Amino acid sequence: MSEKLPLLERVKVEGNALRGTIAESIKDELTNSMREEDTLLMKFHGMYQQDDRDRREERAKKKLERLYSFMIRLRMPGGILTSEQWIALNNIAGKDSTNELKVTTRQTIQLHGVLKSRLKPTHQVFNSVHLDTIAACGDDNRNVTCSPNPVQSPLHEEIFSYAGKISKMLKPKTRAYYEIFLDEEKIVDKKLEEDPLYRDSYLPRKFKIGICIPPNNDIDVLGNDLGLIAIVENDQLLGFNFAIGGGLAFTFGNPDTYARLATEIGFVPAGEKTFKAIYEVVTVQRDHGDRVDRKQARLKYTVDKMGIENFKAAVEERMGFAFEESKRFVFTEREDYYGWQQDFKGDWFYTVFAENGRVMDTEQVSLKTALQKIAGTGKVNFRCTVNQKVIISDVKPGDKKEINDILEEFKIIEHTDNASLLRKNAMACVALPTCPLALAESQRYLPSLLTKIDSLLSKHALQNEKIITRMTGCPNGCGRSSVSEIGFIGTGLGKYNLNLGGDHEGYRLNKLYKESLNEAEILNELDGLFSQFKKDRINKESFGDFTFRKLFNNNKD
């Protein structure tokens, strides 16, 4: 059986609790890359080895090694950073990485372009401000997301606290990260890092958990392996509806792979029962997930193969109590709240438009410098949204003018206000030049495409529509294109599948409309669809509902 397992499954078991020979690989000055097996284990410590694909051909002609570097992703439950932590990250971005902080679609920050020789110093800076990258990648529980804006609910602080507690509960027990990157003394008694959850083989694939607070489905909760939907009644957190089996990645040409939204299986009261239920959902996936075919290893496939009721029964048997019937909730929106908002305690929050999560200085706006100056006041925290935006948070009423003056000084308010609704509701994955899976451009291309789509919307007097638009450079799903109203999925350089028909609230996946379109074909299709939408929409029907009704609904008009 072991011979049939993929390399990663063998490496997990044989890799000495995720140590492998990472320490030796880092010391090897003959190459900027890591040994193959170590590149696999590095993911569990929050890092991917990448290279600059823009320069592959040039370097190959010169018979040079690829231009290897590393992407490092932080573990940030709920996406919150203090001013001190923001300053530390800002200083690294430009000194030991590209001059950019990248807010991800899982509410954390990643750095690109970190050279192998700078890995340990970078992690040591993280550690100095109480940050780490443990389990930010790999076959384990990834960064736990949560609706970030306290404006959402008077109970936000209580609900938000679950993200940190879940992250801590599901954090791997190995001390490998601390030994390799922080020079901690090596563990002698291996019993001290025995891990009853992950054991020595971890999970079959990555596992994603998200917590949302209705009526705003701002985190796309049903796209997670496990979605927790907070149920609040009479200003009291009753508990969570559990939804399992979400996941948006698939593989072109493989019909056995597909995007799927999570299925509700019941309600669990707040407190210890919630944590027990979460833990046992993970253990059932650990024990029943496919470890031979990684393309079938996510929880969604385990759920579909076992059947939803069988999976639910297996969890109930392990946790020792039954799920209650799901409580009623409704989603009415799926968005970030831009500009100034005040929470129930009187504190202020400003959501900044950071296109595709790229916090950097450009000719248009010095966003990175502005946020660094704001952090320097020491009077704010920062919250990352799952839609790749930044919230300047926890501003006391007496400090609001000082923060607002900095925003005005660097024209951040003007920059945010001037972004179109289409642009504010769009996002893209990293894709080229660093992602090895990318088939097409994404974050570098979407801004220019949106400018042209905005012109079409203005042409049809639709510029006030909040159309959720997303782009990914491949079908891996990082930009959540499959759960958008307009989804672009890269199939090759300059070519994208056009997906339509997702709803505005995140209850429904979109569907493939046209395959491998170039820019001119995309704009032509959207021009015609916007014209139809303007003429034939019903009441305040969203663009996603309109295209679903017209293009895919068998009972369409």
N, C-alpha and C positions, 0 to 999 in steps of 0.2 A: 504493500500500500504506500509506503514512504517514497518509493521510486516514482509513483504517479503524482505525488504532490508537487506543486510548483515550487520553484527555488525559494521564494519568500517564506513559504510554510516551513521548509526545512531550516532556513536561516533563523527564523524566530525561535525554533526549538533548540537549535545548536549554537545560538549566538551569545551564550553566557549572559542571559538577562539583558539583552539589547546592547551589550558591549562590543561584540565582535572584535575586530581589530581596528576600530575607529581611531583610537589614540595613536596607533602606529601609522595609519593612513594619513592623519593630519601632520605627523612629523616628516613624512616623505616629501622632500623638497625637489625631487626629480620630476614631479608632475603636479598640476593644479587640481587634478581629479582625485577621487577616492576609489578604493578597490570596489569591485562590483557588489559584493555582498554587503560592504559597509554602506554603500549608497542606499541600499534597501533599509538597513537598520537606522540610518540617519533620519529617516522620515518619522520614526517614533519619537525622535528628539526635536521635531518641528522644522526639519530642513529638507530641501530638495536640491540635488545637484543639477545645474542647468548649464547651458552655454548660449552664447550670442549667435542665434541662427542667421542674423544679418551678415555675419562675418565668417560663416562656415566655409563658403566657397573660396573666399580670398585666402584664408589660412590653409585650406587644403592644397591650393596651388603652390603655396610656399612651403608645403610639407611641415606645417606647424600643428601642434596640438590644438584642438578646439579651445576656444576662449571660455574655459570653465569658471563658474562662480556658483554661489549658493543663494537660494531664496530662504530666508528665515522668517517663520511665522510665530507670533506670540500666542500664548494661552491667556485669554482675557475674558473670563466669564461675564456675559452681559455687556462687554465692550467698553468698560469704564477705565479711565486713566486719570491720575492726579496731575497737577501742573508739573511736579517734579519729574514724574515719569515721562510726560510729554517732552519736556526739555531734554532729557537724556536721549530719547529716540530721535528727536530733531537733530541733536549733535552728531549722532551716529550716521544719520542719513546725509551723506556728503563727505564724511570722513572715512568711513569704512564700507560704504555702499553707494548706490546711485543717489543722487541728490533728491530723493523722493520718499515720502511715506505713503504706502499703499493701503487704503482702507478696503478690507475684503468684503465679500458677500456673506461672510460668517462673522461679521461684527468684530473683527480683530485687525491688527496691523501687521503687514509683512514688509520686509526689506529685501531688495534685490541687489545682486552684484557684489555680494560679500565674498572676498577671496578666502581661500582655505586658510591662509596664514593669519587671517583676522577673525576666524571663527571664535576661538577661545576669548580673545579680548572683547568681542561683541557680547558674548554670553555673560561675561563678567560684569559688563556695564548693566545689562539687564538685571542681573542678580543684585547689583548695588541699589537698585530702586524697586526691589521686590517683584520682579517680573521673571518669567521663564517661558520656554517654548515646548515644554513637555506635553506630548500627545496632541500637539497642534496639527500633526499629520500622522499617517500610519494607521494600522488596523486596531484602533482603539476608539474610545469616545473622544470626539473632536471638541472644538470650542463650543460651549453651551451658549446659545443665543437667547435673548429675552427682549421684549419690547423695551426700548431704551429710554423713552421720554416720560419723566414723572408726571407730565401734564395728563398722561393717559388715564390715571386713576389715583384716588386718594390712598389706595392700598399698594401703589407701585413699589414702594420700598420693601414691603413684606413679600410681594410676588417676586421682585427682582432678586431677593436674597436666595431664592431657590437655585438660581443659576450657579452661584458660587458654591453652594452646598453640594449640588449634583456634581460639579466639576471635581471637587475635593473627594467625594465618595468614589468616583470612577477613575481617579488618577492612578496610573500604574505605580506599583510599590518599588520597582527596581531603583537603585541608587546610581545607575549607570551615568545618567546625565550629570549628576553632581561630581562624580569621579572624573569623568572625561573632560568636562568643560570648566569646572570650578575647582579642580584639583583637591577635591575632598578625599580624605583618607579612605582607602579601599575597604570594602566590607569583607571581614574575615568569616563571620558566622552567616552563611547564606540564608539561614532561617529568618534572619532579621528582614529580609526582603521577599519572603514568600508571599505570593499574590493569589488569594483564593478566587478572585474574579478572573484575572487574565491567565493565571497559571503560567505555563511556559510557551503557550502557542497563541496567546492573545485572541483577537476576534478574527473571523474569516475575512472581514473587510472593515472599512471605516464605519463609524456609527455616529449619527448626528441627532442632537436633541435641541428642540427649540420651545420657548415658552411665550405665548402671546396673551394679550389682554383685550378681549373683544370690547368694543365693536371694530377695532382696528387690527387687521391682519397684516401688520407692517413687516412681520418676519417671515411671511409665507410658511406658516406653521405646518401646513399639510405636505410640504416638500421634505420634511424631516423623516428619518427612520422612526423617531418617536416625537410626536408633537403633544405638548401639554397646553390645554386651553383653559385659562383661569376662569373659574365660575365664581362670580361675586354677587351676593344678594344682601341687601340692607347694610351696605358698607362693611361686609364681612366676607373674607375669603373662605368659601366652603371647601374648595379643593379643585381638582382638575379633571376635565375630560381627557382621556388618553386616546391618541390616534397613532396607529402603527403602520409601517410599510411604505412611507413616502421615499421618493428618490427619483431624480430627474435625468440621470445619465443613461445612455444607451449606446449601442454600436451600430454604425451604418452597415447594412447588409446582413445583420444578425437579428432575425425576427423574434428570437427568444429573449432579446433584451428590449426594454421599454421604459419610458417614464411612467411614474405612478404617483398618485397622491395618497396620503395616509388614510386609513380606514378607522373610524371611531370604534372602540371596543368597550367603552364604559367609563364610569366616573369613579374616582378615588378621593376620599376625604383628605384634606390638607394635613401635613405633619408626617409622622413616621410611616404611615401607610403609603403615602405618596413615594417616599424614598425606597421602601421595600418593593413596591410595584415596579419602579424604574429599574432597580437592580436586577429583578428577576426577568424582566423583558430582555435585558442585556444577556443574562445567562442562558436563556432559551436560544437566543441567536448564536451565542458562543457554541452551544452544544449541537445545534441543528443546522447551522449555516453551511453552505457548500465550501469545502476547503480544497477541492480539486479544480473546479472551474471558477476562476475569480470573476468572470463575467456574470456568474450566477450566485455570487456570494453575498450580495447586499440583503438586508432584512426583507425587502419587498419580495424577493424571490423565495425566501424561506417561508414567508407568510402565505404566498400563493401556492407553494408546493404542499405545505402542511394543511392549508385551509384556515380561514380566519378563526373559526370556532375551535379547531384543534390547537392552534397557537394560543389562543386566549385561555383554553382549559389548562394547557401546560404551564402558563404563567400563574394561573390561579392555584394550581396544585403546589407550586414552589413557594408562593407567598403566603399561603394558608388562609386566604379569604377570597371572596368573589368580588369582581367588579360590580358596582351598582349601575343602574341604568343611566345612560348619558343625560346630563342636564341640558336644558335648552340654552342656546346662545345664538347670536347672529353677528355676522360680519357686515359692516356697511361701507368700509373703506380699506385701503391698503396703501398707505403713503406716509411720508415724513411730513412734519409740520415745520415749514420754513419760516425764518424770521424770529422775532421775539414772541415767546409764550411764557405765561406765568403759571406756576403750579399751585396746588392747594395750600401750601405752606407760605406762599408769597414769594418764593424764589423765582428767578428768571432763567430762561434757557433760549439760546439763539442757535438755530440750525442753519449751518453754512452749506451752500452749494459747492461741493467738490466733485467735479465731473469724473465719473467712473472711479471715484475714490482716490484720485491722484492729488496728494497734497504736495505742491511744489510751487516754485516761483516761475512765472512765464512772462512774456512781454505784455500779456493782458492783465494779469493780476498776481500780486506777490502774496499768495495765500500762505505759503510756508512761513515766511517772515512774519506775517501778521499774527498767525496763531502762536508763534514762538514769543512774540512780544506780549500777547495776552497771557500765555502761560507764565511769563516772567513776573506778572503781577502777584502770582501765588493766590489769587482770589477766585479761581475757577477750577472745575474739573472738566474733563472731556469725555464725551460718550460717542462711540461709533455706532452707526445704524447698520442694519443688515442690507440697506440699499446704498451703502458706500458713502454716506454723508457723515459730517462731524457736527456734534452738538456741543456748543460751549455751555457748560451746565453749572447749576448750583450757584448762580450769581445772586448775591444778596442785594436787596433793593438799593442800599446805599452805594453799592459798587457798580450798578448798572451803567451809569453815565460814563465812568472811566472805561469800561469795556466797550461801550458803544462808540466812544470817541476813537478808540483804536480801530474798530471796524470801519468807521467812516474815513479815518486817515488813510487806510490802505484800500479804500473803495470796495470793501467786502460786501457791504450792504447793497451797494449799486450792482456789484457782480451777481449777487444772489437774486435781487429783484429783477434784473434784466434777463435772467435765464428763462427760456420759454417753459410752459407747462410740460410740453413733450420732453424737453431736455431734463427737467427736474424729476420726471417719472421714468427715466431711462437708466440703464446701467450695462456694463460690459465686463467680461472677464479680461485677464491680462493678455492671453494668447501670445502672438509674436511680439518680440523676437526670442523670448526666453522659454515659454512653455513648450516642452517637447511634444505634447499631444496636438498642438494647434495645427489646423489645416488652412486657416485663413486669419486675417487681421481681425481685431475686435476693438480693444480700448483705443488703439491709435487711429482707427478708421471711423468708428461710430460717430464722433462729434461732427465730422464733415458731412456724413450722410444725414444726420439729424437736421443740419442747416437746410438741406435740400427738401427734406420731408416737411420741415416747418413752412417752407415756401408753399408747398402744396396745400397744407392745412389753411394757410392764410388765403390762398386762392379760392378755397371753398368755404371761407368764413368759419373755420373750425378750430381756430387757434386757441380757443378757451377750453378745449377738450383735454381731460387728463388721461391720455392714452398711455398705458403701461407698455413700454417698448424695451426689449432686451436683446443683446447680441452675445453669442459665444463663438469662439474660433473653432470649435469642434462639438460633437454631441455629448461631451462629458458633463455638461450641465452646470458648470460653476457660476455662470451668469443667470441661471434660472430662466432661460429662454422659453422652456416648455410650459411655463406657467405665467405667460404674459399675453397681452392682447395682440401685440405684433412681436413675433419672435424671429430673429435671424440666427441660423445655425450654419456655421461655415462648413463648406464641403471641399473647398480648394481655394487657391489664391484668387481673390476677387469674386468668388461664387458663394451664394448662400441659399439654403432652403428658407422659404418664407412660410412661417407658421402663423395661423390666425385662429380666432375664435375663443381664446381664453377669456374668462370673465374678469370683471374689475376687482372682485373681492378675493379671488384666489381659491374658489371652490372647484374650478374646472380647468383641466389642461387644454392647451390649444391643439390644433391639428395641422398636419402638413397640407399646405395649399398648392404651392408650386416649388419645384426642385431646381437647385443650382442656377439661380438667377444672378446676372451681373447687375451693376448699379442701374444702368438704364432700364433694364427689365423690371427691377424692383420699383423704381419710381413710376414707371408706366402702370404697373399693377395697382399701386397705392393711389395714384391719381384717379383711376377709374373707380376704385372702391370708395374713396372719399366722396366722389361725386354721387355715387349711389346712396351712401350714408346720409349725405345732406338732404337728399330728396325723399328717401324711403324709411328713415328711422321712425320708430314709434315712441312718442312722448320723449322721455329723457333717456332712452336706451343708450347704453354705452357702445363704443365701437366694437368691443369684443363680443357683446351679446348680439349686436347687429350682424357681424360676419358669421357668427355661429348659426344664427337663424337663417340667414340667406344662403350660406355656402354648405353647411353640414347637417342642418336639422331636416330630417325626413318629412317633417310636417311644416316645412317652411312655406311662406306665403307664395 
